[in-house]
Amino acid sequence: MAATVKSSGGTSKPPAAAQPLADEPSAIASNINYHAHYSPHFSPFKFEPEQAYYATAESVRDRLVQQWNETYLHFHKVDPKQTYYLSMEYLQGRALTNAIGNLNVQNAYADALNKLGHQLEEIVEQEKDAALGNGGLGRLASCFLDSMATLNLPAWGYGLRYRYGLFKQRITKEGQEEVAEDWLEKFSPWEVVRHDVVFPVRFFGQVEVNPDGSRKWEGGEVLQALAYDVPIPGYKTKNTISLRLWEAKASAEDFNLFQFNDGQYESAAQLHSRAQQICAVLYPGDATEDGKLLRLKQQFFLCSASLQDIISRFKGRKQGNGSLEWSEFPSKVAVQLNDTHPTLAIPELMRLLMDVEGIGWDEAWDVTSRTIAYTNHTVLPEALEKWSQPVMWKLLPRHMEIIEEIDKRFIALIRSTRTDLQTKIYNMCILDNYPQKPVVRMANLCVVSAHTVNGVAQLHSDILKSELFADYVSIWPKKFQNKTNGITPRRWLRFCSPELSNIITKWLKTDQWVSNLDLLTGLRKFADNAGFQDEWASAKMANKQRLAQYIEHVTGVRIDPNSLFDIQVKRIHEYKRQLLNILGAIYRYKKLKEMSSEERKNTTPRTIMIGGKAFATYTNAKRIVKLVNDVGAVVNSDPEVNSHLKVVFVPNYNVSVAEMLIPGSELSQHISTAGMEASGTSNMKFALNGCLIIGTLDGANVEIREEIGEENFFLFGATADEVPKLRKDRENGLFKPDPRFEEAKQFIRSGVFGSYDYNPLLDSLEGNSGYGRGDYFLVGHDFPSYMDAQARVDEAYKDRRRWLKMSILSTAGSGKFSSDRTIAQYAKEIWNISECRVP
Ligand SMILES: *Cc1c(COP(=O)(O)O)cnc(C)c1O
């Protein structure tokens, strides 16, 4: 649709100045037109969907800027305690639908775009996802920001402005291919650069001792951190907070004009190119020393810039009314570390307080530990961050001094007060000097320094207290908390499934559930109501049809909306066990092949969709991607089983793809080895959308099952406390594989799915022990109970009314999993902050 800019009277007469707060469609249309004319990013007179998207987004941004300024003016006036959420990742996804939804101007915008010859649905598709994250941890940070804004909390998010997000996944004959995701290719209308917010960040150099004995970090290289702010509007409130993303820059003085004129172009701009490296990509490969150094630089860059900003805000407030009392800092500032990636905030705050602000160790330590809280996201030992001490000494010599001192004092504390813990000191302390390459254990630094440590689901928090951090619990029993994760009901139901949302609103006779998700329990009384069930079914069907169109569009595979839509989307990882899923699909395929066509008719037709990115250097994960694609290619072109089974790999899983898949799902798989998934959040998104879960007792599955009722959850597999014994038994040769499991593996080995060498992948499931062998993730052990649970799924799906009831009860029981609930708990129980609503 090639529309031209339609201002009142055509392009010759430009529209009047924008009125950003107008609500009438005609005024909004004129605002959009205004931007098409006066914020040009393209040649004039062209108004195709792309141009319309940018002009629309800019008109929405005007509205946000107004609220945003009011919000921070209000915070400044009231001067409440504020929370600063530090995260290396944010998976924001698209902003337009969310913004106009939260501003409650969705219909007006749809009408306005109609007047301009466009469809809102088509315009929002133009936006690229801001994919500054990897998976659940990054999406959690984004859901939290939405809830902080919606709950009118005085809060900020801090992160890095990666030039390229996580890679874009392409599927070729070879499997996954990674290409750079150029989300800033044109520009993002959702960020505002703050040229006045710049802080220096140093790397390398040395520590100098002043005549008075105080210490100072000098020399090395200094880069500038420049702030880019992204507005985060709350739902139906004026409050609009900031996600502040830092970009690394070198200053003009660092450009060596002499060298440049001498033809030494590269060395002339050396610091500029190093600055670019810092924010180039999320998680640069860390196989090399340089890669590791770069990651550490990124982490420090985030911490240092954010803390300087926080301190300057604290000092700015104080200038008006009296003296600067550092002891008051923790009553104005709460800093939350999203996993250990921003751990360097701890020594950096100590350094800034002591070396720059001039206060002593004891006071600095008191301030730091009362300010900082830490969220743990994993119990996998290999995922606990450790940094090489020599690398740290080189990059951050002053911070290493501080970390050594923290460690020394901690050890002294145990020695003097806890004779019972003497033998534990080696495991509890921060510096591990004994391996070949001495390391700093970041999680230990966090636990020793933070006032609160939390896990992200009850089971996970229990495991932290009984295993990973057990020794610390006896010293600081009150330090450890649970904060079960949540998801924002705006993005994950209200906006991604308007059909289902409208039905919920109609039957509950209110749309208050969007910000008070517990109201969904009101749906329970309609779970058996045939009229309600039919409306529910038709909304789900509409979503399934939309999804089917999408799948055909991106993969060319035609899927039947009347089949059971079975989805597993998440990062590809052995512990998440996509391999269990695909082995189950393979077994299903083999059995279908063996059936007569009459027998086949009695089976429940299924479409199995699997999606997710494998980390570029994670070979086994990439083999799993390849296997799913190979199985799909064979199954989907087999006319015998074609109408009973399809297997689809959904490429390039990201937030926007999730928003398409989840509303159209009926069954989703959350089948990690028990004890390994800290929480999971997509389980919550699926359940909220009336999708049934097949899953293990892991992470938040446990609580979801409690909330929605065990009869509405397809449970299977070993429990977390059984896992260690099962591994031990296997080491002792006691594991007896189920014949179905052997049959599925043998089917792959027979070459049915092509000539690719799957032996290295299959070998990980064989043997009784050894690296990459011995089935560490218990796929073989759980396979039979998984297949039995799948058989229960097939049976349940045949009873349409029963299935609909279970689906309704899933949604009805999802209230607890709103990130509004999670954030309200953080605010009260960790941050000690309260609402600061813009009048
Ligand atoms: C929610 C979400 C995740 C997390 O999924 P899990 O199944 O909880 O691991 C990952 N990626 C995207 C794009 C998401 O939206």
PDBQT file of the ligand as one rigid body, heavy atoms in Angstrom, charges set to zero:
ROOT
HETATM    1  C1  LIG A 901       9.882 -15.372  28.318  1.00  0.00    +0.000 C 
HETATM    2  C2  LIG A 901      10.973 -15.470  27.360  1.00  0.00    +0.000 A 
HETATM    3  C3  LIG A 901      12.069 -16.295  27.615  1.00  0.00    +0.000 A 
HETATM    4  C4  LIG A 901      12.180 -17.161  28.852  1.00  0.00    +0.000 C 
HETATM    5  O1  LIG A 901      11.667 -18.440  28.555  1.00  0.00    +0.000 OA
HETATM    6  P1  LIG A 901      11.869 -19.681  29.548  1.00  0.00    +0.000 P 
HETATM    7  O2  LIG A 901      11.038 -20.746  28.932  1.00  0.00    +0.000 OA
HETATM    8  O3  LIG A 901      11.343 -19.250  30.871  1.00  0.00    +0.000 OA
HETATM    9  O4  LIG A 901      13.298 -19.998  29.558  1.00  0.00    +0.000 OA
HETATM   10  C5  LIG A 901      13.081 -16.368  26.676  1.00  0.00    +0.000 A 
HETATM   11  N1  LIG A 901      13.025 -15.661  25.540  1.00  0.00    +0.000 NA
HETATM   12  C6  LIG A 901      11.972 -14.882  25.253  1.00  0.00    +0.000 A 
HETATM   13  C7  LIG A 901      11.966 -14.140  23.965  1.00  0.00    +0.000 C 
HETATM   14  C8  LIG A 901      10.925 -14.742  26.149  1.00  0.00    +0.000 A 
HETATM   15  O5  LIG A 901       9.898 -13.940  25.859  1.00  0.00    +0.000 OA
ENDROOT
TORSDOF 0
